[in-house]
Amino acid sequence: MDESATPRATKLLLVAVLLVTGATVAWYALAASADDPRAAGAALLLLTLLFVGRVVGQVAVTLAAPSWLPPMSQWNLLPYRYLLPIQAAFIAVMATVSAAFLRGTDDGLLTEPRRAVGATVVAVSGVYAGAMAVRYAVRMKRRPGQRWFGGTIPIVFHWVLAAFLLVYGVYNLRAA
């Protein structure tokens, strides 16, 4: 397979991930109950599962290199032996936070709303998502032959992580 080619199935999956991520954030920000941590938990869990999908995809490429997924060179900048443990830690934290919210109880640490925490996390999420937008623009300018999807897997899933932070931050702002 051409190293710069992104398989059609991967393109469709990336678009689906972006649509689900955007819909999840919009649903939570516009429709969910501000005082129900379970609503935030549902959104956080869905975003966590999307991120798990990325890690599963990487494992599939490493073990079997299916034709519907691009080569490992499009998945990350870090060597995989360093990236996988970091991703596993992210998933553990994301799952822990999601579970705390889904329980719907005030555990005093994760689900107790704090306006200052919310404002900070929303700001960090915005900077993070913005940095990924700049990264995308720079990549597309440097590699016009790979537009629109070449090497975008990390960028798309960084947006998923930014969305996770955004939901967590919005919960803290709205429920405080």
N, C-alpha and C positions, 0 to 999 in steps of 0.2 A: 504494500500500500504506500502511496505517496505520503511522505512525512507531513506535508502541508495540508493534505486533504482531510476534511472532516466528513465522516460518513453521514448520509442523509438521516439515518435513525438517530444519530447523536444530535444533529441539528434540531430535529423535532423534539427530542428530550430536553435540550437546553431551552427551547422556546417554552415548552410546557413548564419547566421549573421556574422560569421567569414569570409566567402567567400565574401559576399557583402561588408563588411568593408574593407577587403584587396583590392578588386577590385576598390572600390571608391577611396581609397588613391592612388593606382597605377594609375588609370585614371587621377586623378587630378595632381599628381606629374609628370607624364610622357607625358600626352597628352593635358591637358587643357591649354588654353591661359593664360600666366602669367599676362597679363595686364587687364584681364576681371574679375572683382569681381563676376560677375554672375556665372562663372564657379565654383569658390570657394563656392558661395552660394548654388549651386546645390548639391555639395558634402556635405557641412555642413548641408543642409536640410535633405538629405538622412540619415546621421548619427544621426541627431536629431530624425528622425522618428523611427530609430532602437531603440534608447533609450526609446522613448515613448512606443514602443512595450513591452519593459521589464516592464515598470510601469503598463501597461494595464494587462500584464500577472500576475503580483503580485496582482492586484485588483481582477482578475478572481479567483485566488487561494484563496484569502481571502473570497470572497463572495460565490463561488460555488465549489471550489476544484475539477475542472475537472480532469478526470483520465489521460489525455494526458499531464498534467503538474505535476511536482514534488511538494511535500509538501513545505510549507513556510520555513521550516528549511533549505532548499537548496537555498533560495533566498537572504539572507542577514545576516549580523552579528549584525546589530543594530536592536533594537525593531522597528517594522513597524511604530508605531505611531511617531517615530522620523525620520525614513527614508523617509517616503512619503513626508513630507514638504520639505526636502532637495532635493529630486528628482524633486518635482514641481518647486523649485527655479532653479535647473539646466536646466529644460526644458524651463522655461521662458527666461533665459539668452541665451540658445542655439537658441531658436526661434527668439529672438531679433537680435542676431548676424546674423543668417541665412537670416532673412528678410532684414537687412541692405545690405548684399552682393547681394541678389537677386534683389534689387532695382537698383543695378549697378551704384550707385552714390557715390561720395566721400562725406561722411557725416562728415569728419573731425575728427571722433573719432574711429569708428570701422573699416572702410574700407580704411583709409589712410595708405598706406604701410609704415612701420617703420622697418628698418633692425634690429635694436637692439631688438625690441619686437619679431620679427620673430625668431632670434637666441635664445632668452631666451625661448620662447614658444616651439620651436622644441626640445631644450634640456630638458625642463620639461616633454614634451610628451615622450621622450625617456626613461627618468628615471621612469616615471609613468608606461609605458608599460613594462619596464624591471622588476619593482617591482612586477607587476602582473604575469610575467613569473616565478619569484622566488616563489611567493605565490602559483601558480599552481603546481610547482615542489614539494614544501614542502607538499602541500595537498595530492598529489598523493603518495608521499613517506610515509606519515603518515596513509593514508587510501587506501592501495593497492586494497582492495575489491571494491572500488568505481571508479577505473580507467575506463575510461578516462573522464567521464562526471560528476561524483558525486560532487555536490557542486560547479560546475563551472559557474553557471549562473552569479554570481557577477563578477567573473574574466573576462568572455567574455564581459560583458557590460562595465567594466572598460577599456577594450581595445577599445571599441567603443568610450568612452570618450577621451581616449588618441589619437585616430585617429582624432577626432574632433579638438583637440588642434594641432595636427600635420598639418592638412590642413590649419588651421588658421595661424600657424607659417610659413608654406611654402609659403602661399600667401604673407605674409609680407616680406619674403626674396626675392621671385622672382619678385614681383612687385615694390620693392623699387628702 
